[in-house]
Amino acid sequence: MRHYAVLRLLLALFFLYFAWPLIPQASSSMELLFWAVWIVFLLLVVGANLATLLQMTKPPVMEQKSMQRSKTYNR
């Protein structure tokens, strides 16, 4: 399910495209703090999805293929 990671990367880059012009306009310390936290969160999202794409980590549980196992009860 690598396409989910690619879609999340594209969405993160889409948000960055709209946020980039507003970042230099930050004037107060609260605005600068907001953009710093926002960029850190963006880097975490991009890093996690790149790790999934490069198969450095397992994909989330919802995206892993489930194996159909027959349940046997040994008595």
C-alpha positions, 0 to 999 in steps of 0.5 A, a space after each residue: 500500500 505504498 500509494 497511501 504514503 505517496 498521497 500523504 506526501 503529496 498532501 503535505 507538499 500541497 499544504 506547504 505550497 499554500 503556507 510558504 508565502 505566509 511564513 515570511 509575513 509572520 511578525 509576532 513571536 506567537 506567529 513565529 512559534 506557530 510556523 516553527 511548530 507547523 514546519 516541525 510537524 510537516 517534517 515529521 509527516 514527510 519523514 515518516 512517509 519517506 520511511 514507509 516508502 523506503 521500507 525502513 518501517 512497517 506500514 500502519 496496521 490498517 494498510 498491512 495486508 491481513 492474512 486469512 487464517 482458519 482458526 483451529 481449536 486444539 482440545 
